[in-house]
């Protein structure tokens, strides 16, 4: 498993480099195709040898070769996180199943696709408190397609409906009793897309974990006075974190929970 994992890690680094482009340009409605990568400070085009994931950042000590302006540590963080999750996705798939049938290949592609959408959603929502439709709609469509290909359309459609319904209910109740949006519509769309990709069981776990994470982090921020009671905290990052936990550990967590009672 080592060689395929390393190959997928390297592939993930390259995908992570592209995801950095999405994270920077999508909220600004800029083209993700052209122009090529440039230093955000001096505007100088970045040559290919200065755009090697992780390595270039280390060799340049995190600065632009031309103006020496610091480059955000987020760039190698996104690349490394994507590479690590790609490698973990391969470990999640049974190698014997992977090589014996197309189902294993589809499951692996399913994991890689899910990861590739969730990472830019995480960082865009952290920065701008928005979840672009350009990410949530294709994620939802992809979940439905994978469900059809893996012959599991019912759990997929149920998961999507459950995610959209649950979060729309929260929006409605918040407006009814508090006269404010308890969730953004971007969260509703993301929950529906996650439900489609994970199926209803893992989606239900992901939603529970996201609420738990949100409550704990919000309590810590309030206790440390880093946020006030009226300050808005984006919920997308909690959904993303919970979605990844559910993807990689969900079945084990469900079995552990059920084992406590049966």
C-alpha positions in Angstrom: 0.0 0.0 0.0 3.0 2.3 0.5 3.7 3.1 -3.2 0.0 3.9 -4.2 -0.4 6.0 -1.0 2.7 8.0 -1.9 1.5 8.4 -5.5 -1.9 9.7 -4.3 -0.2 11.9 -1.8 1.9 13.6 -4.6 -1.3 13.8 -6.7 -3.1 15.4 -3.8 -0.4 18.0 -3.5 -0.9 19.0 -7.1 -4.7 19.1 -6.6 -4.2 21.2 -3.4 -2.2 23.7 -5.4 -5.2 24.1 -7.7 -7.5 24.3 -4.7 -5.5 27.3 -3.5 -6.4 29.0 -6.8 -10.1 28.3 -6.2 -9.9 29.6 -2.6 -8.3 32.9 -3.7 -10.3 33.6 -6.9 -13.8 32.2 -6.5 -14.9 34.7 -3.9 -13.6 37.5 -6.1 -15.4 36.1 -9.2 -12.1 35.8 -11.0 -11.2 33.3 -13.7 -9.6 30.1 -12.3 -7.9 29.5 -15.7 -6.2 32.7 -16.5 -4.0 34.5 -15.8 -1.5 32.2 -14.3 -0.4 32.3 -10.7 1.0 35.6 -9.6 2.4 37.0 -6.4 -0.5 38.8 -4.6 1.8 41.6 -3.5 3.9 42.6 -6.5 1.9 40.8 -9.2 4.9 39.1 -10.7 4.0 35.8 -12.5 5.2 32.7 -10.6 7.4 30.4 -12.7 6.8 26.7 -12.7 10.0 26.0 -10.6 8.6 28.3 -7.9 5.2 26.6 -7.9 6.1 23.1 -6.8 3.8 22.1 -4.0 5.4 22.3 -0.5 9.0 22.3 -1.9 9.0 25.7 -3.4 7.5 27.2 -0.3 10.3 25.7 1.8 13.1 26.7 -0.6 11.9 30.3 -0.7 11.4 30.4 3.0 7.8 31.4 2.5 8.5 34.6 0.6 8.2 35.8 -3.0 11.4 35.4 -5.0 11.0 38.9 -6.4 9.6 41.3 -3.7 10.3 39.1 -0.7 6.8 39.6 0.6 5.7 36.8 2.9 3.5 34.1 1.4 0.6 32.9 3.5 1.3 29.6 5.3 -2.2 28.6 4.1 -0.8 27.6 0.7 1.4 24.7 1.9 -1.3 23.9 4.5 -3.9 23.4 1.8 -1.5 21.4 -0.3 -0.3 19.2 2.6 -3.9 18.6 3.9 -5.1 17.6 0.4 -2.2 15.2 -0.1 -2.7 13.6 3.3 -6.4 13.1 2.8 -5.8 11.6 -0.6 -3.4 9.1 0.8 -5.9 8.4 3.7 -8.6 7.9 1.1 -6.6 5.0 -0.5 -6.1 3.5 3.0 -9.8 3.7 3.5 -10.5 1.5 0.5 -9.8 -2.2 0.8 -6.9 -2.9 -1.6 -8.2 -6.3 -2.6 -11.6 -4.8 -3.4 -9.8 -1.9 -5.2 -8.0 -4.2 -7.6 -10.7 -6.8 -8.1 -13.5 -4.7 -9.3 -14.5 -1.3 -10.6 -16.5 -0.7 -7.4 -13.3 -0.1 -5.4 -12.1 2.4 -8.0 -15.4 4.3 -7.8 -15.3 4.4 -4.0 -11.8 5.8 -4.2 -12.8 8.5 -6.7 -15.8 9.2 -4.6 -13.6 9.9 -1.6 -11.1 12.1 -3.6 -14.0 14.1 -5.1 -15.6 14.7 -1.7 -12.3 15.9 -0.2 -11.5 18.1 -3.1 -14.7 20.0 -2.7 -14.8 20.2 1.1 -11.3 21.8 1.4 -12.0 25.0 -0.6 -15.4 25.3 1.0 -13.7 25.2 4.4 -11.3 28.0 3.8 -13.6 30.2 1.7 -16.2 30.1 4.4 -13.6 30.9 7.1 -12.4 34.0 5.1 -15.6 35.3 3.5 -18.5 33.5 5.3 -19.9 32.3 2.0 -20.2 28.9 0.4 -20.1 29.4 -3.4 -22.8 27.8 -5.5 -20.0 26.8 -7.9 -18.9 24.3 -5.3 -22.1 23.2 -3.5 -24.1 22.5 -6.6 -21.5 20.3 -8.4 -21.0 18.5 -5.0 -24.7 17.7 -4.8 -24.8 16.6 -8.4 -21.7 14.4 -7.9 -23.2 12.7 -4.9 -26.3 11.8 -6.9 -24.2 10.5 -9.8 -22.0 8.4 -7.5 -25.1 7.0 -5.8 -26.4 5.8 -9.2 -23.1 4.3 -10.2 -22.7 2.5 -6.9 -26.3 1.3 -7.1 -27.3 3.1 -3.9 -29.7 5.9 -5.1 -32.1 5.6 -2.1 -29.6 6.4 0.7 -28.2 9.2 -1.4 -31.5 10.9 -2.1 -32.7 10.4 1.4 -29.4 11.9 2.7 -29.8 14.9 0.5 -33.4 15.5 1.4 -32.6 15.0 5.1 -29.8 17.5 5.0 -31.8 20.1 3.2 -34.9 19.6 5.3 -33.1 19.7 8.6 -31.2 22.8 7.9 -34.2 24.6 6.3 -36.1 23.7 9.5 -33.4 25.4 11.5 -33.5 28.5 9.3 -37.3 28.6 9.6 -37.4 28.2 13.4 -34.7 30.8 13.9 -36.6 33.3 11.8 -39.9 32.5 13.5 -38.6 32.8 17.1 -35.5 35.0 16.8 -36.2 37.0 13.7 -32.8 36.2 12.3 -31.2 33.5 10.1 -29.9 30.7 12.2 -28.1 29.3 9.2 -27.2 30.7 5.8 -28.6 29.1 2.6 -25.1 28.1 1.7 -25.1 25.8 4.8 -28.4 24.3 3.6 -27.0 23.5 0.2 -23.8 22.1 1.7 -25.8 19.9 4.1 -27.8 18.6 1.1 -24.7 17.9 -0.9 -23.0 16.1 2.1 -26.1 14.0 2.6 -25.9 13.0 -1.1 -22.3 12.0 -0.8 -22.4 10.3 2.5 -25.8 8.6 2.5 -28.4 9.2 5.2 -26.6 7.2 8.0 -23.2 8.8 7.7 -24.9 12.2 7.0 -26.9 12.0 10.2 -23.7 11.3 12.1 -22.0 14.2 10.3 -24.8 16.7 11.2 -24.7 15.6 14.9 -20.9 16.0 15.0 -21.1 19.4 13.3 -23.6 20.7 15.9 -21.5 19.3 18.7 -18.3 20.9 17.3 -20.1 24.2 16.7 -21.4 24.3 20.3 -18.0 23.5 21.8 -16.0 25.9 19.7 -18.6 28.7 20.2 -18.5 28.2 23.9 -14.7 28.4 24.0 -14.6 31.5 21.8 -17.2 33.2 24.1 -15.3 32.1 27.2 -12.1 33.6 25.9 -14.0 36.7 24.7 -12.7 36.2 21.2 -16.3 36.4 20.0 -19.4 38.2 21.3 -22.9 36.7 21.6 -24.0 38.6 18.5 -20.9 37.8 16.4 -21.5 35.5 13.5 -19.5 32.3 13.3 -19.5 30.5 10.0 -21.0 27.0 10.3 -19.5 25.6 7.1 -16.1 24.7 8.7 -17.9 22.6 11.3 -19.9 20.8 8.6 -16.7 20.2 6.6 -14.8 18.8 9.6 -17.8 16.6 10.6 -18.1 15.4 7.0 -14.5 14.3 6.9 -14.8 12.6 10.3 -17.9 10.8 9.1 -16.3 9.8 5.8 -13.2 8.2 7.4 -14.4 7.2 10.8 -18.2 7.1 10.5 -18.8 3.4 10.2 -16.5 2.7 13.2 -18.2 5.3 15.3 -21.6 4.0 14.5 -20.5 0.4 15.3 -19.0 1.6 18.6 -22.1 3.4 19.5 -24.4 0.5 18.7 -22.1 -1.9 20.6 -22.8 0.1 23.8 -26.4 -1.1 23.7 -26.3 -4.4 21.8 
